[in-house]
Structures are given as structure tokens and as C-alpha cells.
Amino acid sequence: LLAVGLGLNFRRRMEMCDGRRVCLYVGSGAALAEDVKFALDRLEIPYYEVDENFIMSGKLVECCSVLIMPGGYTATYVSTLAGKGFENIREFVAEGGEYIGICAGAYIAAEIVEVPGHPKGLGIINITNVRRSGMGLVNVKIVGLGDPVVKGYSGVVTMWYQNGPYIIAGEGVDVSAVYEGGYAAIVHSTYGRGKVVIFSTHPEGSLEGGADPEKLGTIKLLENAIRFGKDP
């Protein structure tokens, strides 16, 4: 009940923006948006809920400081947003916005999306995603000591995982955390004047999986990522 009450105060479906703030994509394909809403409400971070029509309208630059693309259906993201939608997201980041991609949002951020047909993705960060499947708690090792995205974290962190990519970081990409075996789990970079943070894992936890991000201690990773986009 507390989370619901907070939600009434901190979330707002986009109709007319009254200033730039965090925007959470809740449109087609965003199956795990509720988990991110839960975390943002817990963090008391105000945000707009936006969909594909909003992104197509070209209002990201005007209304959003951060765009969070949550976990969900990667192929649906591509079929819904490829073309004009992707173009508007790239422009938003290049103009100084921040993109936070979680799971499916991570898959579409690469140049090539790991779904059948290998369509063109956003291309806003130099990573190659290796598709993996599975669901549950996993351990990742923090390697980016002094890295603002993992500020306050060290050693091994247990996080919720749900079919996210194993990431190969290219030139210009900072690795914040890795899986056992060396693939990256959390990375970040810049694109134009903006910033890009990618989570293979889910800092927001999982309502369905019973993974409370506060009990796990991962909710602050989401807050760190949002703050990172606002830092000069």
C-alpha cells in the first residue's frame, strides 16, 4: 500500500510536460515497467510515464532528462520504435539526455539487435550483446572502483537476472560490473553530449520473482545511474 501511495505522488502519465524529468517507457513491449515504477516510487524520484506515441512525437528533448527503457520484449521494441522512434531517441541522447537501458533496453541500445533477422538498433553505445536466457538471482562483481554508476558498491553483488544480454564492451565503454567468466553486466558510455547506462541485470528487482531491490541492496544502482546522467 505504501508503494501505491507513493506512486500517486511521484508518477504521472505524460500528457503535457511541466519540466524535464525522468521518463519511463511503458508502451508496447515494456512488460517489466512495473518493476521500475516500484523502484522509482521507493526512491521518491518523480517521473513521467511515456509510450511509443510520445517518443514518435519528438518531445523527448523538451520533456525528459532521462529515458529508462525497461525489461520486456526486445523484438516488440524494434517493431514499434525502429525508424522514427529510434531516430528521436538518438537525437535525445546526442542533445544531452541520458538513456538507461535495462535488459531489453540493453539489447536495443547496440548497433545490431540480437533478435531474429538481426535488425539495426539504436547504436548509441559500442557494445556487442550475446543473447542468454535464464531467470533468477545471479552474482556480479563490481570492477569499476570509483565509477559513479556503482558508487558505494564493491565486491560481489547479488542481482535479479531475466534473460539479459552478456555484454562485450568495445572501445570507449566503461565496464562497471562483470559476470563470472568476464562478460560485462553493467556498462556506460557517452553519445554526443549525453550519457548511456546499460544494465543486463535488473537493479529494480522483480515483483513477480519476489526480488525486493531494497533487501538485495541493488535499488541504489538505479539511483546512481539516474544521478550519473545529471552530473556535469
TIFI-657206 format. One record per atom (N, C-alpha, C, O): x, y, z; residue in one letter. Coordinates in pm, whole numbers, plus 50000, padded with zeros to 5 digits. Atoms other than C-alpha are relative to their C-alpha. Example, Ala and Ser with C-alpha at 12.3 -4.5 7.8 and 13.67 -1.06 7.14 Angstrom:
500894988150000A/512304955050780A/500905012050000A/501945011850066A/499184988149994S/513674989450714S/499235010950073S/499745022050090S/
***
This chain:
500834987950000L/500005000050000L/500865012650000L/500535022649937L/499104988549998L/502885023350075L/500505003249861L/500525014849820L/499464997850135A/504325018449727A/498945006049910A/499235014749827A/501094994550082V/500925025249570V/499805014650031V/499615022849941V/500204986149961G/500555057049771G/501085009049946G/500825020149899G/498894992350054L/503995068949671L/499835002049850L/500155012649796L/500184999150143G/503135061449311G/499085011249959G/499305017749857G/500934989250030L/500265085749317L/500705013450004L/500325022749932L/499284987449985N/502705112849421N/501115001949899N/501415013149858N/498774998750076F/505665105149202F/499904996149854F/500824999049777F/500115003550141R/504385091148875R/498905008449934R/497955012849999R/500994992350074R/502455109148609R/500044995749855R/501094996149791R/500055003750141R/501305097148271R/500145012649916R/499515022849944R/499694988150079M/502565120748006M/498805004949920M/498234997549840M/500964993050084E/500045144947864E/500645013149956E/500845015549837E/499264987750029M/501755178747888M/501095001350106M/500805001150225M/498924999749902C/505175181548049C/500105013750066C/499835024050004C/499824987649926D/505845207548317D/501465001250045D/501755005850155D/498584999749971G/509615205048305G/500634986649967G/499944976449960G/499305012350037R/512245179148216R/500214991550125R/500654996450229R/499795009349890R/512355148448439R/500264986049946R/500314984049824R/499835013950040V/512935111048434V/498754995449925V/497634997949969V/501115005650077C/510785094248169C/500174984849993C/501254979949958C/499995014650003L/509915057248191L/499104995349887L/497924998749882L/500795005550110Y/508805039047878Y/499094989050052Y/499554979350112Y/501005009849956V/505585019847949V/499164995149882V/498114989149901V/500765003350120G/504455014247590G/500154985549957G/500474976950039G/499985013650054S/504384983647366S/501334993050028S/502404998450000S/498825007949971G/506814956847478G/500575001650138G/501404993550180G/499414996849870A/507554971947820A/499384991550112A/498754996750203A/500675009349910A/506454941048013A/500435001550145A/499664998350236A/499484999249864L/508624948048318L/500085014450052L/500835017350145L/500014986049956A/507934985448353A/499535001450144A/499985010350216A/500534998949863E/506004979248677E/501114998550103E/501055004950209E/498895001649906D/509214967848846D/500785013150016D/501185016650127D/499284987349994V/510915000648758V/499155010650069V/499685018750145V/500894990749929K/507875020648872K/500134998050151K/500265007650227K/499895003449858F/508085002749207F/501285005850058F/501265011850166F/498724995049951A/511765011849245A/500045015250003A/500525021150100A/500004985450004L/511315048149138L/499135005850111L/499485015950171L/500864995449891D/508455052149385D/500704998550134D/500605007350220D/499255002049876R/510605037449662R/501095010750016R/501355015550126R/498944989949998L/513385061749569L/499465014350006L/500225023850024L/500674986950000E/510865090549560E/500555009049890E/500805020949910E/499534992650117I/512085100849215I/498815002949910I/498194993549860I/501134996750088P/509405119749014P/500294995649856P/501424996549810P/499805004550138Y/508875106248664Y/498705000749921Y/497605000649976Y/501115001050095Y/506635106648359Y/499954985749945Y/500984979349928Y/500185012450074E/505215075248202E/499765003849854E/498855011649823E/500124996550141V/505665077047824V/499854987249917V/500234976349961V/500175011550088D/504785054247533D/500585003049863D/501235013249842D/499424998350134E/505705049847169E/499475012449928E/500205018649851E/500554988150064N/503375077847058N/500735012650046N/500995021749968N/499264988649947F/505165102147286F/501395000749937F/501835011449896F/498665000250059I/508585091247157I/499955004349854I/500805011949808I/500154996350140M/507385094346797M/499715014949983M/500035020849879M/500394985850010S/506105129546871S/501205009450004S/501085021149969S/498814991749996G/509655142046921G/500135008750123G/500865018550120G/499994991649880K/509095155747274K/501024995850105K/501095001750212K/499025004549902L/511895136847447L/500925011250045L/501145013150164L/499054989449968V/514315166047430V/499365010750086V/499995016150177V/500714989549927E/511705190247562E/499614995650141E/499665003750233E/500655004349876C/510275169047844C/500834990950089C/500524989550207C/499305010449925C/512855143247955C/501475003550023C/502145008749934C/498574999249973S/516235144548124S/500634986149990S/501794984749953S/499575013950004V/516495106548142V/498894991849935V/497714994049964V/500965009650054L/514785079347937L/500414986150047L/501514981550017L/499755013749956I/514545045048101I/499204990649911I/497974991449904I/500645010750078M/513815015947867M/500114987250081M/501204981750092M/499955011349906P/512874987048098P/500084986649929P/500114985849806P/500055013450056G/512934949648050G/498664997349935G/497655003649968G/501235003150071G/510364934547821G/500304991849877G/501144982849879G/499895007850124Y/510074921547466Y/500845007749898Y/500385017649839Y/499054993050087T/513074931547257T/499465001549858T/499545012449800T/500494999550138A/511514922846920A/498865010049987A/498735016649884A/501104990350003T/508444943647006T/500535014250004T/500025023149936T/499374986749999Y/510634973347092Y/500465003849860Y/500255015049814Y/499494997150135V/512244970546750V/498855002949904V/498885012949832V/501094998150096S/509004966646555S/499195012650028S/498625018549936S/500784988249962T/507374995246747T/500765013049979T/500175023049938T/499244987449994L/510195020746760L/501045001849890L/501545012849871L/498984998650105A/512595013246472A/499595010649901A/498415012549872A/500294988950090G/512895041946231G/499895012950078G/500855017050143G/500194986849939K/511465074446365K/500224999650151K/500835008650207K/499835000949856G/511355062746726G/501454999150040G/501895006350130G/498585001149971F/514985052046730F/500735013049966F/501625017350039F/499374987350040E/515965083846547E/499805010550109E/500725017950141E/500294990049897N/514265105146814N/500754997050130N/501175006250200N/499235003549880I/515935085747097I/501465003749982I/502085009150073I/498604996250025R/519355090346937R/500185015150010R/501155019750070R/499914985449993E/518715127546898E/499945004750145E/500695013650185E/500154996349859F/517605130047262F/501304998150076F/501725006950151F/498745002549929V/520815114247389V/501105009249948V/501855015050026V/498954991550059A/523055133247148A/499905014450048A/500905021550057A/500224986249956E/521505165847270E/500195001750151E/499945012550204E/499674998649858G/522465158447632G/499144992050094G/499324992850216G/500825008449915G/519855134047759G/500754987450041G/501854984749993G/499415012649957E/520575101247934E/499064988549966E/497854989549984E/500735012350030Y/519485066647821Y/500434989450099Y/501614986450110Y/499745011449913I/519215038848079I/499264988049941I/498034987849938I/500595011950061G/518635005147913G/500164988050090G/501274984450128G/499995011749913I/517684975148124I/499514988049920I/498394988249868I/500385012550064C/517624940247970C/499585002249853C/500465004049768C/500414997250138A/515504945347653A/500495013849957A/500875015849841A/499474986750030G/516514981947673G/501484999949973G/502005008749906G/498585001950028A/520114969747671A/500204994149862A/501094998349788A/499885006350131Y/519614947747367Y/499855010249887Y/500625009949791Y/500264990750111I/518234976247152I/501005011349992I/501065018349891I/499044988950000A/521005000647250A/501184997649908A/501825007049863A/498855003450083A/523624982147046A/499745003349852A/498625006749814A/500134997550144E/524274987046674E/499134989549933E/498334992649845E/500785011150053I/522774952946598I/499254993450115I/499834990850220I/500835005849894V/519904937946798V/499964984949985V/499714979749876V/499955014650002E/520144901246891E/498604993950008E/498224987850108E/501295006650022V/516704890246769V/500044994549857V/500914998449780V/500005005450136P/515824870546453P/500055011049895P/499315020849901P/499814990050105G/516944889746146G/501085010050031G/501535017149942G/498954990749957H/519504909746347H/499805014249945H/500645019349871H/500274986450050P/517904943846278P/500935010450062P/501615007750162P/499184988949950K/519674976846331K/499395005450128K/498175007350137K/500444994449873G/519464990146685G/500265014850009G/500445021649908G/499764985849979L/519975024246837L/501435004049965L/501665014849911L/498614996850029G/523755022746802G/500545011650082G/501345019550032G/499574988849916I/524295046647094I/501114996150098I/501575004550175I/498905004349914I/526935025947274I/500714988549928I/500074980149864I/499175009550075N/529795004647140N/500084986750075N/501094983450137N/500045013249936I/528754970547272I/499484989649903I/498764992649808I/500575011550070T/528054936247132T/499294991650105T/499894987850206T/500795007749905N/525294917347309N/499924985349958N/499624982349842N/500135014350023V/525344879547337V/498734995450071V/498614996750193V/501285003749941R/521844865947391R/500164988250096R/500824978350066R/500025010549899R/521344845047703R/498584998650053R/497765007750036R/501315002149940S/518314830347877S/500164994850141S/501184988850175S/499965004249861G/517524823148238G/499315010350087G/499115021750046G/500704991049910M/515784838348536M/500344996350144M/500304984650182M/499695002449860G/516774842348899G/501085009450049G/501455018949980G/498964991749942L/519404857249125L/501374995649949L/501664983749940L/498635002750047V/522964859948994V/500965009250074V/500565019450129V/498974991749941N/526204873649128N/500795007349891N/501175001349790N/499124992550088V/528104901248952V/501095006450086V/500885009650203V/498874994349927K/531474915149051K/500215014449958K/500305017549839K/499754985950027I/532004952549079I/501475001849963I/502364997850039I/498614998050045V/535114962148882V/500305014849977V/501475018649965V/499784985850028G/534614999448825G/500145008050128G/499305016650157G/499794992749875L/536015012149154L/500195014949969L/501005018549884L/499994985850030G/535475049849162G/499015003749891G/498865015549858G/500984998150106D/532845045548892D/498695005450062D/498174999150154D/501204994349938P/529805067848969P/498764991249989P/497874992350073P/501175008650015V/527325041848843V/499944989450110V/498864985050148V/499975010149893V/528455017149112V/500565006050129V/501154999050211V/499544993149879K/529265042849380K/499394993550124K/498184991150130K/500475006249877G/529025027149725G/499984984949996G/499634978550095G/500005014550016Y/529384991649591Y/501434994849981Y/502295001749927Y/498715006750022S/532314967649595S/499804985050013S/498774980550064S/500095014449987G/532994930649574G/498914994149914G/498704998549801G/501045007250073V/530174907449468V/498625004950043V/498345006250163V/501364995349974V/526584919749438V/499034990049938V/499204985749824V/501035009050050T/523554897049402T/498865008049940T/498305016850005T/501014992450073M/521064909549143M/499014990649932M/499294978849912M/500995007650077W/517914898048964W/500424999849853W/500845009949797W/499665001950141Y/518544884248615Y/498804993849929Y/498154984849981Y/501135005350076Q/515924877748346Q/500265001149850Q/499745010149784Q/499735000950144N/517254868848001N/500785011749943N/500715014349823N/499224988750049G/519554898747977G/501214995849919G/501634984349925G/498855003450083P/522494900547737P/501294998850082P/501455005650183P/498624999649954Y/526054891147820Y/500705009749907Y/500635008349784Y/499554988450076I/527884922247707I/501514999449974I/502304996750065I/498604998050036I/531174926247520I/500185014949974I/499605020549881I/499824985550008A/532324962147570A/501085003449898A/502164997649897A/499034995350098G/534044979947285G/500735012350048G/500615016450163G/499214988049967E/536335010047276E/499105011250046E/498035013649989E/500744988549950G/535125039747477G/498914996650099G/498195005550144G/501045004449907V/532855019147704V/500644996250133V/501584988350136V/499525003349866D/533465017548079D/499194988450056D/497964988550050D/500655011749941V/532694984448249V/499925001950152V/500935004350218V/500234998049856S/531174987348598S/499914986950077S/500344986350192S/500165012949933A/530384950948678A/500044988949896A/499654990949781A/499865011250093V/531034916948523V/499404987350060V/499314985850182V/500405013449961Y/529634881748533Y/501244991450020Y/502334994949974Y/498935009949994E/531774852148627E/500284995349857E/499364991349785E/499645003550137G/533634844348307G/500415012149919G/500995010849811G/499464988050061G/534274880648217G/499065008549918G/499375020249892G/500944991550072Y/531244892348021Y/499525011450090Y/499375009750211Y/500464988549922A/530084926848129A/498514998950031A/497734993849951A/501404999749957A/526814930948322A/499475014250007A/498295016649981A/500384985849992I/526774968848372I/501105008149931I/502285006649964I/499034991850072V/528454993648136V/499425014049981V/498225016249995V/500484986650035H/528265030348049H/500965006949906H/502135003349895H/499214992850098S/529495054647788S/499325013449974S/498355017150040S/500624987550043T/528735087747622T/499584998649854T/500104990449779T/500434999350139Y/526915095347300Y/499655014549972Y/498695019850029Y/500194985750020G/527145130647166G/500255007150133G/501285005150196G/499894992949872R/526555153147469R/499304992550113R/499254997350226R/500755007549901G/524565126347650G/500744987950054G/501894985450018G/499425011749934K/525205095147855K/499104987949982K/497894989149965K/500705012650018V/524225058747823V/500444990450109V/501634988250128V/499715010149898V/523985033548108V/499214987449964V/498014988049938V/500605012650041I/523274997048030I/500104989850113I/501184987350166I/500075010849902F/522144970248276F/499524987349930F/498414987049876F/500495013150041S/521994934048167S/499104994250109S/498084987850080S/500765004249884T/520714926548516T/498945010650034T/498835020749966T/501124991149964H/517774943448693H/500235006350137H/499945000150239H/499804993449871P/518704968748963P/498685002450073P/498675004050195P/501334997649942E/514954973849019E/499374987550059E/498274988050112E/500535012549947G/514494937449122G/498864994649917G/498754997649798G/501115006250071S/511384917749031S/498834997850095S/498974990850196S/501205002349920L/507874919149174L/499554985549987L/499244979050087L/500445013650025E/506944886049013E/500964989850062E/500534979550113E/499005009349948G/510184869549121G/500255001350149G/501044993750205G/499814998149858G/509964882349477G/501365005450038G/501825003350150G/498674994349976A/513304900349446A/499865014750034A/499775023249945A/500164986349953D/512984931849656D/501335007449983D/502345003350041D/498724993250026P/515624956849534P/500595006750123P/501805008950129P/499464994249877E/515924972649878E/500664989350086E/501744991550141E/499415010849922K/516544939550052K/501274994749933K/502244991350001K/498805004150073L/519004929549779L/501095010750007L/502285007649997L/499044989049997G/520634963749805G/500365005249863G/501365012249848G/499664995850137T/520524969849429T/499275012649955T/499595018249851T/500824988750043I/518004998349419I/500845012749982I/500535021149898I/499154988150010K/520765024249470K/500775000349868K/501215011049825K/499374999950131L/522335013049143L/499165007749899L/499695015049815L/500894992450089L/519285026848963L/500095014850032L/500155023149941L/499864986049962E/519525059049161E/501345005649953E/501395016849901E/498674995550047N/523265061449085N/499965002949849N/500495012949803N/500044998250145A/522545057148714A/499275012849962A/499705019949871A/500764987950028I/519965084948717I/500825012450037I/500865022149962I/499164988749958R/522275108248910R/501175002149905R/501575013449879R/498884999350094F/525105100048668F/499655008549879F/500475016249830F/500444992450115G/523085114848385G/499885014950027G/499925023049935G/500174986049964K/522645147348575K/501315006750037K/501395018950045K/498704994449963D/526295151548672D/500645006449878D/500465001749766D/499334993550113P/528345175348460P/501094991249939P/501754995249843P/
***
